Amino acid sequence: MMSEGLFYDTLRQAVWAAVMMSTPILLVALVLGLAIGLFQALTSVQEMTLTFVPKLSAILIVFWMTMGFMTQTLVAFFDGHVVPLISGGL
């Protein structure tokens, strides 16, 4: 049976892995959102597609570029923490 401390440690590691995997996408969305918002404020252009389409395109490109990193992070988490718990190695 899994102890409470081991459960919370595994949960902490899972949250950290999720943060590491989502950071590149969130940073690109934040920077691009700020740049587009600044552009809209300076030019008084209030078009909704001007914010949506470039952010979505950039997020998809960054997701495609970082899929290998995300996969390695997730596999390392499962190999290092979840699989040993399932097999009873810890």
mmCIF file as gemmi writes it, N, C-alpha and C atoms, coordinates in Angstrom:
data_model
loop_
_atom_site.group_PDB
_atom_site.id
_atom_site.type_symbol
_atom_site.label_atom_id
_atom_site.label_alt_id
_atom_site.label_comp_id
_atom_site.label_asym_id
_atom_site.label_entity_id
_atom_site.label_seq_id
_atom_site.pdbx_PDB_ins_code
_atom_site.Cartn_x
_atom_site.Cartn_y
_atom_site.Cartn_z
_atom_site.occupancy
_atom_site.B_iso_or_equiv
_atom_site.pdbx_formal_charge
_atom_site.auth_seq_id
_atom_site.auth_asym_id
_atom_site.pdbx_PDB_model_num
ATOM 1 N N . MET Axp A 1 ? 0.845 -1.194 0 1 0 ? 1 A 1
ATOM 2 C CA . MET Axp A 1 ? 0 0 0 1 0 ? 1 A 1
ATOM 3 C C . MET Axp A 1 ? 0.88 1.244 0 1 0 ? 1 A 1
ATOM 4 N N . MET Axp A 2 ? 0.463 2.254 -0.737 1 0 ? 2 A 1
ATOM 5 C CA . MET Axp A 2 ? 1.236 3.48 -0.876 1 0 ? 2 A 1
ATOM 6 C C . MET Axp A 2 ? 1.012 4.377 0.34 1 0 ? 2 A 1
ATOM 7 N N . SER Axp A 3 ? 2.118 4.859 0.909 1 0 ? 3 A 1
ATOM 8 C CA . SER Axp A 3 ? 2.005 5.764 2.049 1 0 ? 3 A 1
ATOM 9 C C . SER Axp A 3 ? 1.583 7.157 1.582 1 0 ? 3 A 1
ATOM 10 N N . GLU Axp A 4 ? 1.132 7.945 2.515 1 0 ? 4 A 1
ATOM 11 C CA . GLU Axp A 4 ? 0.674 9.299 2.185 1 0 ? 4 A 1
ATOM 12 C C . GLU Axp A 4 ? 1.826 10.16 1.675 1 0 ? 4 A 1
ATOM 13 N N . GLY Axp A 5 ? 2.988 10.035 2.274 1 0 ? 5 A 1
ATOM 14 C CA . GLY Axp A 5 ? 4.152 10.802 1.838 1 0 ? 5 A 1
ATOM 15 C C . GLY Axp A 5 ? 4.581 10.444 0.428 1 0 ? 5 A 1
ATOM 16 N N . LEU Axp A 6 ? 4.559 9.166 0.111 1 0 ? 6 A 1
ATOM 17 C CA . LEU Axp A 6 ? 4.925 8.716 -1.231 1 0 ? 6 A 1
ATOM 18 C C . LEU Axp A 6 ? 3.909 9.201 -2.269 1 0 ? 6 A 1
ATOM 19 N N . PHE Axp A 7 ? 2.637 9.193 -1.879 1 0 ? 7 A 1
ATOM 20 C CA . PHE Axp A 7 ? 1.594 9.693 -2.772 1 0 ? 7 A 1
ATOM 21 C C . PHE Axp A 7 ? 1.815 11.167 -3.087 1 0 ? 7 A 1
ATOM 22 N N . TYR Axp A 8 ? 2.065 11.978 -2.057 1 0 ? 8 A 1
ATOM 23 C CA . TYR Axp A 8 ? 2.257 13.413 -2.278 1 0 ? 8 A 1
ATOM 24 C C . TYR Axp A 8 ? 3.56 13.708 -3.025 1 0 ? 8 A 1
ATOM 25 N N . ASP Axp A 9 ? 4.571 12.898 -2.799 1 0 ? 9 A 1
ATOM 26 C CA . ASP Axp A 9 ? 5.811 13.078 -3.547 1 0 ? 9 A 1
ATOM 27 C C . ASP Axp A 9 ? 5.601 12.771 -5.029 1 0 ? 9 A 1
ATOM 28 N N . THR Axp A 10 ? 4.866 11.717 -5.329 1 0 ? 10 A 1
ATOM 29 C CA . THR Axp A 10 ? 4.565 11.374 -6.713 1 0 ? 10 A 1
ATOM 30 C C . THR Axp A 10 ? 3.691 12.448 -7.356 1 0 ? 10 A 1
ATOM 31 N N . LEU Axp A 11 ? 2.731 12.958 -6.603 1 0 ? 11 A 1
ATOM 32 C CA . LEU Axp A 11 ? 1.877 14.027 -7.109 1 0 ? 11 A 1
ATOM 33 C C . LEU Axp A 11 ? 2.689 15.289 -7.383 1 0 ? 11 A 1
ATOM 34 N N . ARG Axp A 12 ? 3.627 15.61 -6.502 1 0 ? 12 A 1
ATOM 35 C CA . ARG Axp A 12 ? 4.489 16.779 -6.697 1 0 ? 12 A 1
ATOM 36 C C . ARG Axp A 12 ? 5.335 16.615 -7.952 1 0 ? 12 A 1
ATOM 37 N N . GLN Axp A 13 ? 5.889 15.427 -8.153 1 0 ? 13 A 1
ATOM 38 C CA . GLN Axp A 13 ? 6.682 15.163 -9.35 1 0 ? 13 A 1
ATOM 39 C C . GLN Axp A 13 ? 5.823 15.254 -10.617 1 0 ? 13 A 1
ATOM 40 N N . ALA Axp A 14 ? 4.577 14.803 -10.547 1 0 ? 14 A 1
ATOM 41 C CA . ALA Axp A 14 ? 3.675 14.872 -11.71 1 0 ? 14 A 1
ATOM 42 C C . ALA Axp A 14 ? 3.345 16.317 -12.047 1 0 ? 14 A 1
ATOM 43 N N . VAL Axp A 15 ? 3.093 17.134 -11.03 1 0 ? 15 A 1
ATOM 44 C CA . VAL Axp A 15 ? 2.798 18.548 -11.276 1 0 ? 15 A 1
ATOM 45 C C . VAL Axp A 15 ? 4.022 19.239 -11.865 1 0 ? 15 A 1
ATOM 46 N N . TRP Axp A 16 ? 5.214 18.909 -11.352 1 0 ? 16 A 1
ATOM 47 C CA . TRP Axp A 16 ? 6.437 19.516 -11.877 1 0 ? 16 A 1
ATOM 48 C C . TRP Axp A 16 ? 6.651 19.113 -13.34 1 0 ? 16 A 1
ATOM 49 N N . ALA Axp A 17 ? 6.39 17.856 -13.676 1 0 ? 17 A 1
ATOM 50 C CA . ALA Axp A 17 ? 6.52 17.407 -15.065 1 0 ? 17 A 1
ATOM 51 C C . ALA Axp A 17 ? 5.527 18.15 -15.957 1 0 ? 17 A 1
ATOM 52 N N . ALA Axp A 18 ? 4.308 18.358 -15.469 1 0 ? 18 A 1
ATOM 53 C CA . ALA Axp A 18 ? 3.307 19.098 -16.245 1 0 ? 18 A 1
ATOM 54 C C . ALA Axp A 18 ? 3.737 20.547 -16.45 1 0 ? 18 A 1
ATOM 55 N N . VAL Axp A 19 ? 4.312 21.159 -15.432 1 0 ? 19 A 1
ATOM 56 C CA . VAL Axp A 19 ? 4.791 22.536 -15.555 1 0 ? 19 A 1
ATOM 57 C C . VAL Axp A 19 ? 5.926 22.612 -16.571 1 0 ? 19 A 1
ATOM 58 N N . MET Axp A 20 ? 6.848 21.67 -16.501 1 0 ? 20 A 1
ATOM 59 C CA . MET Axp A 20 ? 7.978 21.664 -17.431 1 0 ? 20 A 1
ATOM 60 C C . MET Axp A 20 ? 7.501 21.477 -18.872 1 0 ? 20 A 1
ATOM 61 N N . MET Axp A 21 ? 6.494 20.635 -19.08 1 0 ? 21 A 1
ATOM 62 C CA . MET Axp A 21 ? 6.014 20.383 -20.437 1 0 ? 21 A 1
ATOM 63 C C . MET Axp A 21 ? 5.203 21.552 -20.993 1 0 ? 21 A 1
ATOM 64 N N . SER Axp A 22 ? 4.503 22.278 -20.137 1 0 ? 22 A 1
ATOM 65 C CA . SER Axp A 22 ? 3.646 23.355 -20.625 1 0 ? 22 A 1
ATOM 66 C C . SER Axp A 22 ? 4.341 24.71 -20.704 1 0 ? 22 A 1
ATOM 67 N N . THR Axp A 23 ? 5.516 24.849 -20.095 1 0 ? 23 A 1
ATOM 68 C CA . THR Axp A 23 ? 6.201 26.141 -20.059 1 0 ? 23 A 1
ATOM 69 C C . THR Axp A 23 ? 6.492 26.724 -21.444 1 0 ? 23 A 1
ATOM 70 N N . PRO Axp A 24 ? 7.05 25.983 -22.394 1 0 ? 24 A 1
ATOM 71 C CA . PRO Axp A 24 ? 7.333 26.604 -23.699 1 0 ? 24 A 1
ATOM 72 C C . PRO Axp A 24 ? 6.081 27.155 -24.383 1 0 ? 24 A 1
ATOM 73 N N . ILE Axp A 25 ? 4.993 26.417 -24.35 1 0 ? 25 A 1
ATOM 74 C CA . ILE Axp A 25 ? 3.766 26.862 -25.001 1 0 ? 25 A 1
ATOM 75 C C . ILE Axp A 25 ? 3.199 28.088 -24.292 1 0 ? 25 A 1
ATOM 76 N N . LEU Axp A 26 ? 3.188 28.06 -22.97 1 0 ? 26 A 1
ATOM 77 C CA . LEU Axp A 26 ? 2.634 29.19 -22.231 1 0 ? 26 A 1
ATOM 78 C C . LEU Axp A 26 ? 3.473 30.448 -22.408 1 0 ? 26 A 1
ATOM 79 N N . LEU Axp A 27 ? 4.79 30.302 -22.468 1 0 ? 27 A 1
ATOM 80 C CA . LEU Axp A 27 ? 5.642 31.471 -22.671 1 0 ? 27 A 1
ATOM 81 C C . LEU Axp A 27 ? 5.416 32.104 -24.046 1 0 ? 27 A 1
ATOM 82 N N . VAL Axp A 28 ? 5.298 31.276 -25.063 1 0 ? 28 A 1
ATOM 83 C CA . VAL Axp A 28 ? 5.049 31.805 -26.409 1 0 ? 28 A 1
ATOM 84 C C . VAL Axp A 28 ? 3.688 32.494 -26.463 1 0 ? 28 A 1
ATOM 85 N N . ALA Axp A 29 ? 2.675 31.89 -25.858 1 0 ? 29 A 1
ATOM 86 C CA . ALA Axp A 29 ? 1.348 32.505 -25.855 1 0 ? 29 A 1
ATOM 87 C C . ALA Axp A 29 ? 1.366 33.831 -25.096 1 0 ? 29 A 1
ATOM 88 N N . LEU Axp A 30 ? 2.101 33.891 -23.993 1 0 ? 30 A 1
ATOM 89 C CA . LEU Axp A 30 ? 2.185 35.127 -23.212 1 0 ? 30 A 1
ATOM 90 C C . LEU Axp A 30 ? 2.893 36.232 -23.982 1 0 ? 30 A 1
ATOM 91 N N . VAL Axp A 31 ? 4.053 35.922 -24.546 1 0 ? 31 A 1
ATOM 92 C CA . VAL Axp A 31 ? 4.83 36.937 -25.266 1 0 ? 31 A 1
ATOM 93 C C . VAL Axp A 31 ? 4.07 37.414 -26.502 1 0 ? 31 A 1
ATOM 94 N N . LEU Axp A 32 ? 3.502 36.489 -27.258 1 0 ? 32 A 1
ATOM 95 C CA . LEU Axp A 32 ? 2.765 36.873 -28.458 1 0 ? 32 A 1
ATOM 96 C C . LEU Axp A 32 ? 1.496 37.645 -28.102 1 0 ? 32 A 1
ATOM 97 N N . GLY Axp A 33 ? 0.826 37.258 -27.031 1 0 ? 33 A 1
ATOM 98 C CA . GLY Axp A 33 ? -0.364 37.981 -26.585 1 0 ? 33 A 1
ATOM 99 C C . GLY Axp A 33 ? -0.033 39.408 -26.177 1 0 ? 33 A 1
ATOM 100 N N . LEU Axp A 34 ? 1.085 39.586 -25.474 1 0 ? 34 A 1
ATOM 101 C CA . LEU Axp A 34 ? 1.51 40.934 -25.103 1 0 ? 34 A 1
ATOM 102 C C . LEU Axp A 34 ? 1.855 41.767 -26.331 1 0 ? 34 A 1
ATOM 103 N N . ALA Axp A 35 ? 2.576 41.175 -27.272 1 0 ? 35 A 1
ATOM 104 C CA . ALA Axp A 35 ? 2.962 41.91 -28.48 1 0 ? 35 A 1
ATOM 105 C C . ALA Axp A 35 ? 1.736 42.304 -29.3 1 0 ? 35 A 1
ATOM 106 N N . ILE Axp A 36 ? 0.802 41.392 -29.462 1 0 ? 36 A 1
ATOM 107 C CA . ILE Axp A 36 ? -0.403 41.703 -30.235 1 0 ? 36 A 1
ATOM 108 C C . ILE Axp A 36 ? -1.262 42.722 -29.496 1 0 ? 36 A 1
ATOM 109 N N . GLY Axp A 37 ? -1.37 42.588 -28.182 1 0 ? 37 A 1
ATOM 110 C CA . GLY Axp A 37 ? -2.124 43.565 -27.403 1 0 ? 37 A 1
ATOM 111 C C . GLY Axp A 37 ? -1.521 44.953 -27.495 1 0 ? 37 A 1
ATOM 112 N N . LEU Axp A 38 ? -0.2 45.031 -27.463 1 0 ? 38 A 1
ATOM 113 C CA . LEU Axp A 38 ? 0.476 46.32 -27.611 1 0 ? 38 A 1
ATOM 114 C C . LEU Axp A 38 ? 0.236 46.897 -29.006 1 0 ? 38 A 1
ATOM 115 N N . PHE Axp A 39 ? 0.325 46.044 -30.021 1 0 ? 39 A 1
ATOM 116 C CA . PHE Axp A 39 ? 0.059 46.48 -31.385 1 0 ? 39 A 1
ATOM 117 C C . PHE Axp A 39 ? -1.373 47.001 -31.526 1 0 ? 39 A 1
ATOM 118 N N . GLN Axp A 40 ? -2.331 46.29 -30.925 1 0 ? 40 A 1
ATOM 119 C CA . GLN Axp A 40 ? -3.727 46.719 -31.008 1 0 ? 40 A 1
ATOM 120 C C . GLN Axp A 40 ? -3.943 48.038 -30.266 1 0 ? 40 A 1
ATOM 121 N N . ALA Axp A 41 ? -3.286 48.211 -29.133 1 0 ? 41 A 1
ATOM 122 C CA . ALA Axp A 41 ? -3.441 49.459 -28.381 1 0 ? 41 A 1
ATOM 123 C C . ALA Axp A 41 ? -2.821 50.632 -29.133 1 0 ? 41 A 1
ATOM 124 N N . LEU Axp A 42 ? -1.711 50.394 -29.811 1 0 ? 42 A 1
ATOM 125 C CA . LEU Axp A 42 ? -1.046 51.479 -30.531 1 0 ? 42 A 1
ATOM 126 C C . LEU Axp A 42 ? -1.776 51.871 -31.81 1 0 ? 42 A 1
ATOM 127 N N . THR Axp A 43 ? -2.407 50.895 -32.454 1 0 ? 43 A 1
ATOM 128 C CA . THR Axp A 43 ? -3.045 51.18 -33.746 1 0 ? 43 A 1
ATOM 129 C C . THR Axp A 43 ? -4.563 51.289 -33.654 1 0 ? 43 A 1
ATOM 130 N N . SER Axp A 44 ? -5.147 51.042 -32.511 1 0 ? 44 A 1
ATOM 131 C CA . SER Axp A 44 ? -6.602 51.063 -32.304 1 0 ? 44 A 1
ATOM 132 C C . SER Axp A 44 ? -7.334 50.065 -33.194 1 0 ? 44 A 1
ATOM 133 N N . VAL Axp A 45 ? -6.661 48.99 -33.568 1 0 ? 45 A 1
ATOM 134 C CA . VAL Axp A 45 ? -7.291 47.917 -34.339 1 0 ? 45 A 1
ATOM 135 C C . VAL Axp A 45 ? -7.809 46.885 -33.342 1 0 ? 45 A 1
ATOM 136 N N . GLN Axp A 46 ? -9.11 46.665 -33.326 1 0 ? 46 A 1
ATOM 137 C CA . GLN Axp A 46 ? -9.707 45.738 -32.366 1 0 ? 46 A 1
ATOM 138 C C . GLN Axp A 46 ? -10.342 44.561 -33.094 1 0 ? 46 A 1
ATOM 139 N N . GLU Axp A 47 ? -9.558 43.836 -33.81 1 0 ? 47 A 1
ATOM 140 C CA . GLU Axp A 47 ? -10.039 42.68 -34.572 1 0 ? 47 A 1
ATOM 141 C C . GLU Axp A 47 ? -9.741 41.417 -33.775 1 0 ? 47 A 1
ATOM 142 N N . MET Axp A 48 ? -10.758 40.59 -33.536 1 0 ? 48 A 1
ATOM 143 C CA . MET Axp A 48 ? -10.586 39.382 -32.726 1 0 ? 48 A 1
ATOM 144 C C . MET Axp A 48 ? -9.701 38.347 -33.416 1 0 ? 48 A 1
ATOM 145 N N . THR Axp A 49 ? -9.814 38.233 -34.731 1 0 ? 49 A 1
ATOM 146 C CA . THR Axp A 49 ? -9.001 37.235 -35.424 1 0 ? 49 A 1
ATOM 147 C C . THR Axp A 49 ? -7.531 37.61 -35.417 1 0 ? 49 A 1
ATOM 148 N N . LEU Axp A 50 ? -7.232 38.894 -35.217 1 0 ? 50 A 1
ATOM 149 C CA . LEU Axp A 50 ? -5.839 39.331 -35.148 1 0 ? 50 A 1
ATOM 150 C C . LEU Axp A 50 ? -5.146 38.754 -33.918 1 0 ? 50 A 1
ATOM 151 N N . THR Axp A 51 ? -5.873 38.507 -32.865 1 0 ? 51 A 1
ATOM 152 C CA . THR Axp A 51 ? -5.267 37.907 -31.678 1 0 ? 51 A 1
ATOM 153 C C . THR Axp A 51 ? -5.312 36.384 -31.735 1 0 ? 51 A 1
ATOM 154 N N . PHE Axp A 52 ? -6.388 35.835 -32.294 1 0 ? 52 A 1
ATOM 155 C CA . PHE Axp A 52 ? -6.602 34.395 -32.245 1 0 ? 52 A 1
ATOM 156 C C . PHE Axp A 52 ? -5.713 33.615 -33.206 1 0 ? 52 A 1
ATOM 157 N N . VAL Axp A 53 ? -5.695 33.996 -34.452 1 0 ? 53 A 1
ATOM 158 C CA . VAL Axp A 53 ? -4.996 33.226 -35.484 1 0 ? 53 A 1
ATOM 159 C C . VAL Axp A 53 ? -3.479 33.191 -35.268 1 0 ? 53 A 1
ATOM 160 N N . PRO Axp A 54 ? -2.803 34.32 -35.022 1 0 ? 54 A 1
ATOM 161 C CA . PRO Axp A 54 ? -1.353 34.233 -34.807 1 0 ? 54 A 1
ATOM 162 C C . PRO Axp A 54 ? -0.979 33.452 -33.541 1 0 ? 54 A 1
ATOM 163 N N . LYS Axp A 55 ? -1.756 33.633 -32.461 1 0 ? 55 A 1
ATOM 164 C CA . LYS Axp A 55 ? -1.449 32.886 -31.235 1 0 ? 55 A 1
ATOM 165 C C . LYS Axp A 55 ? -1.65 31.393 -31.433 1 0 ? 55 A 1
ATOM 166 N N . LEU Axp A 56 ? -2.733 31.021 -32.081 1 0 ? 56 A 1
ATOM 167 C CA . LEU Axp A 56 ? -2.984 29.606 -32.338 1 0 ? 56 A 1
ATOM 168 C C . LEU Axp A 56 ? -1.896 29.018 -33.232 1 0 ? 56 A 1
ATOM 169 N N . SER Axp A 57 ? -1.503 29.748 -34.258 1 0 ? 57 A 1
ATOM 170 C CA . SER Axp A 57 ? -0.444 29.271 -35.158 1 0 ? 57 A 1
ATOM 171 C C . SER Axp A 57 ? 0.875 29.109 -34.408 1 0 ? 57 A 1
ATOM 172 N N . ALA Axp A 58 ? 1.228 30.098 -33.6 1 0 ? 58 A 1
ATOM 173 C CA . ALA Axp A 58 ? 2.486 30.022 -32.849 1 0 ? 58 A 1
ATOM 174 C C . ALA Axp A 58 ? 2.453 28.888 -31.838 1 0 ? 58 A 1
ATOM 175 N N . ILE Axp A 59 ? 1.332 28.69 -31.18 1 0 ? 59 A 1
ATOM 176 C CA . ILE Axp A 59 ? 1.21 27.605 -30.193 1 0 ? 59 A 1
ATOM 177 C C . ILE Axp A 59 ? 1.356 26.253 -30.889 1 0 ? 59 A 1
ATOM 178 N N . LEU Axp A 60 ? 0.73 26.086 -32.049 1 0 ? 60 A 1
ATOM 179 C CA . LEU Axp A 60 ? 0.851 24.822 -32.787 1 0 ? 60 A 1
ATOM 180 C C . LEU Axp A 60 ? 2.288 24.573 -33.242 1 0 ? 60 A 1
ATOM 181 N N . ILE Axp A 61 ? 2.972 25.618 -33.692 1 0 ? 61 A 1
ATOM 182 C CA . ILE Axp A 61 ? 4.366 25.473 -34.127 1 0 ? 61 A 1
ATOM 183 C C . ILE Axp A 61 ? 5.263 25.1 -32.956 1 0 ? 61 A 1
ATOM 184 N N . VAL Axp A 62 ? 5.085 25.788 -31.823 1 0 ? 62 A 1
ATOM 185 C CA . VAL Axp A 62 ? 5.908 25.487 -30.641 1 0 ? 62 A 1
ATOM 186 C C . VAL Axp A 62 ? 5.589 24.097 -30.112 1 0 ? 62 A 1
ATOM 187 N N . PHE Axp A 63 ? 4.318 23.718 -30.138 1 0 ? 63 A 1
ATOM 188 C CA . PHE Axp A 63 ? 3.962 22.367 -29.714 1 0 ? 63 A 1
ATOM 189 C C . PHE Axp A 63 ? 4.642 21.325 -30.59 1 0 ? 63 A 1
ATOM 190 N N . TRP Axp A 64 ? 4.625 21.541 -31.892 1 0 ? 64 A 1
ATOM 191 C CA . TRP Axp A 64 ? 5.26 20.612 -32.82 1 0 ? 64 A 1
ATOM 192 C C . TRP Axp A 64 ? 6.765 20.548 -32.581 1 0 ? 64 A 1
ATOM 193 N N . MET Axp A 65 ? 7.388 21.713 -32.309 1 0 ? 65 A 1
ATOM 194 C CA . MET Axp A 65 ? 8.837 21.752 -32.108 1 0 ? 65 A 1
ATOM 195 C C . MET Axp A 65 ? 9.262 21.125 -30.78 1 0 ? 65 A 1
ATOM 196 N N . THR Axp A 66 ? 8.397 21.157 -29.77 1 0 ? 66 A 1
ATOM 197 C CA . THR Axp A 66 ? 8.779 20.658 -28.441 1 0 ? 66 A 1
ATOM 198 C C . THR Axp A 66 ? 8.135 19.315 -28.099 1 0 ? 66 A 1
ATOM 199 N N . MET Axp A 67 ? 7.539 18.657 -29.076 1 0 ? 67 A 1
ATOM 200 C CA . MET Axp A 67 ? 6.931 17.357 -28.793 1 0 ? 67 A 1
ATOM 201 C C . MET Axp A 67 ? 7.95 16.343 -28.293 1 0 ? 67 A 1
ATOM 202 N N . GLY Axp A 68 ? 9.156 16.361 -28.847 1 0 ? 68 A 1
ATOM 203 C CA . GLY Axp A 68 ? 10.198 15.434 -28.397 1 0 ? 68 A 1
ATOM 204 C C . GLY Axp A 68 ? 10.575 15.676 -26.947 1 0 ? 68 A 1
ATOM 205 N N . PHE Axp A 69 ? 10.735 16.95 -26.564 1 0 ? 69 A 1
ATOM 206 C CA . PHE Axp A 69 ? 11.048 17.297 -25.182 1 0 ? 69 A 1
ATOM 207 C C . PHE Axp A 69 ? 9.923 16.872 -24.245 1 0 ? 69 A 1
ATOM 208 N N . MET Axp A 70 ? 8.685 17.114 -24.654 1 0 ? 70 A 1
ATOM 209 C CA . MET Axp A 70 ? 7.544 16.738 -23.814 1 0 ? 70 A 1
ATOM 210 C C . MET Axp A 70 ? 7.46 15.22 -23.646 1 0 ? 70 A 1
ATOM 211 N N . THR Axp A 71 ? 7.705 14.509 -24.726 1 0 ? 71 A 1
ATOM 212 C CA . THR Axp A 71 ? 7.669 13.049 -24.662 1 0 ? 71 A 1
ATOM 213 C C . THR Axp A 71 ? 8.773 12.518 -23.75 1 0 ? 71 A 1
ATOM 214 N N . GLN Axp A 72 ? 9.982 13.066 -23.88 1 0 ? 72 A 1
ATOM 215 C CA . GLN Axp A 72 ? 11.088 12.635 -23.015 1 0 ? 72 A 1
ATOM 216 C C . GLN Axp A 72 ? 10.795 12.925 -21.554 1 0 ? 72 A 1
ATOM 217 N N . THR Axp A 73 ? 10.213 14.077 -21.265 1 0 ? 73 A 1
ATOM 218 C CA . THR Axp A 73 ? 9.88 14.429 -19.889 1 0 ? 73 A 1
ATOM 219 C C . THR Axp A 73 ? 8.841 13.476 -19.317 1 0 ? 73 A 1
ATOM 220 N N . LEU Axp A 74 ? 7.807 13.186 -20.094 1 0 ? 74 A 1
ATOM 221 C CA . LEU Axp A 74 ? 6.756 12.289 -19.626 1 0 ? 74 A 1
ATOM 222 C C . LEU Axp A 74 ? 7.261 10.865 -19.45 1 0 ? 74 A 1
ATOM 223 N N . VAL Axp A 75 ? 8.067 10.392 -20.386 1 0 ? 75 A 1
ATOM 224 C CA . VAL Axp A 75 ? 8.622 9.037 -20.276 1 0 ? 75 A 1
ATOM 225 C C . VAL Axp A 75 ? 9.568 8.935 -19.082 1 0 ? 75 A 1
ATOM 226 N N . ALA Axp A 76 ? 10.375 9.976 -18.856 1 0 ? 76 A 1
ATOM 227 C CA . ALA Axp A 76 ? 11.278 9.97 -17.699 1 0 ? 76 A 1
ATOM 228 C C . ALA Axp A 76 ? 10.491 9.95 -16.399 1 0 ? 76 A 1
ATOM 229 N N . PHE Axp A 77 ? 9.394 10.687 -16.338 1 0 ? 77 A 1
ATOM 230 C CA . PHE Axp A 77 ? 8.561 10.676 -15.131 1 0 ? 77 A 1
ATOM 231 C C . PHE Axp A 77 ? 7.974 9.292 -14.888 1 0 ? 77 A 1
ATOM 232 N N . PHE Axp A 78 ? 7.419 8.698 -15.938 1 0 ? 78 A 1
ATOM 233 C CA . PHE Axp A 78 ? 6.818 7.376 -15.769 1 0 ? 78 A 1
ATOM 234 C C . PHE Axp A 78 ? 7.866 6.318 -15.445 1 0 ? 78 A 1
ATOM 235 N N . ASP Axp A 79 ? 9.01 6.361 -16.141 1 0 ? 79 A 1
ATOM 236 C CA . ASP Axp A 79 ? 10.053 5.364 -15.869 1 0 ? 79 A 1
ATOM 237 C C . ASP Axp A 79 ? 10.652 5.537 -14.483 1 0 ? 79 A 1
ATOM 238 N N . GLY Axp A 80 ? 10.773 6.764 -14.03 1 0 ? 80 A 1
ATOM 239 C CA . GLY Axp A 80 ? 11.432 7.012 -12.754 1 0 ? 80 A 1
ATOM 240 C C . GLY Axp A 80 ? 10.522 6.963 -11.545 1 0 ? 80 A 1
ATOM 241 N N . HIS Axp A 81 ? 9.219 7.199 -11.73 1 0 ? 81 A 1
ATOM 242 C CA . HIS Axp A 81 ? 8.345 7.298 -10.575 1 0 ? 81 A 1
ATOM 243 C C . HIS Axp A 81 ? 7.15 6.365 -10.611 1 0 ? 81 A 1
ATOM 244 N N . VAL Axp A 82 ? 6.439 6.31 -11.729 1 0 ? 82 A 1
ATOM 245 C CA . VAL Axp A 82 ? 5.189 5.548 -11.761 1 0 ? 82 A 1
ATOM 246 C C . VAL Axp A 82 ? 5.433 4.058 -11.926 1 0 ? 82 A 1
ATOM 247 N N . VAL Axp A 83 ? 6.288 3.68 -12.859 1 0 ? 83 A 1
ATOM 248 C CA . VAL Axp A 83 ? 6.525 2.243 -13.096 1 0 ? 83 A 1
ATOM 249 C C . VAL Axp A 83 ? 7.116 1.553 -11.854 1 0 ? 83 A 1
ATOM 250 N N . PRO Axp A 84 ? 8.099 2.163 -11.163 1 0 ? 84 A 1
ATOM 251 C CA . PRO Axp A 84 ? 8.572 1.515 -9.933 1 0 ? 84 A 1
ATOM 252 C C . PRO Axp A 84 ? 7.489 1.378 -8.864 1 0 ? 84 A 1
ATOM 253 N N . LEU Axp A 85 ? 6.546 2.312 -8.806 1 0 ? 85 A 1
ATOM 254 C CA . LEU Axp A 85 ? 5.46 2.191 -7.839 1 0 ? 85 A 1
ATOM 255 C C . LEU Axp A 85 ? 4.532 1.044 -8.211 1 0 ? 85 A 1
ATOM 256 N N . ILE Axp A 86 ? 4.273 0.895 -9.5 1 0 ? 86 A 1
ATOM 257 C CA . ILE Axp A 86 ? 3.384 -0.192 -9.945 1 0 ? 86 A 1
ATOM 258 C C . ILE Axp A 86 ? 4.044 -1.545 -9.713 1 0 ? 86 A 1
ATOM 259 N N . SER Axp A 87 ? 5.341 -1.627 -10.011 1 0 ? 87 A 1
ATOM 260 C CA . SER Axp A 87 ? 6.026 -2.912 -9.872 1 0 ? 87 A 1
ATOM 261 C C . SER Axp A 87 ? 6.436 -3.207 -8.44 1 0 ? 87 A 1
ATOM 262 N N . GLY Axp A 88 ? 6.272 -2.241 -7.555 1 0 ? 88 A 1
ATOM 263 C CA . GLY Axp A 88 ? 6.621 -2.453 -6.154 1 0 ? 88 A 1
ATOM 264 C C . GLY Axp A 88 ? 8.09 -2.276 -5.876 1 0 ? 88 A 1
ATOM 265 N N . GLY Axp A 89 ? 8.799 -1.552 -6.758 1 0 ? 89 A 1
ATOM 266 C CA . GLY Axp A 89 ? 10.239 -1.359 -6.611 1 0 ? 89 A 1
ATOM 267 C C . GLY Axp A 89 ? 10.622 -0.365 -5.536 1 0 ? 89 A 1
ATOM 268 N N . LEU Axp A 90 ? 9.71 0.49 -5.107 1 0 ? 90 A 1
ATOM 269 C CA . LEU Axp A 90 ? 10.047 1.485 -4.073 1 0 ? 90 A 1
ATOM 270 C C . LEU Axp A 90 ? 9.587 1.075 -2.709 1 0 ? 90 A 1
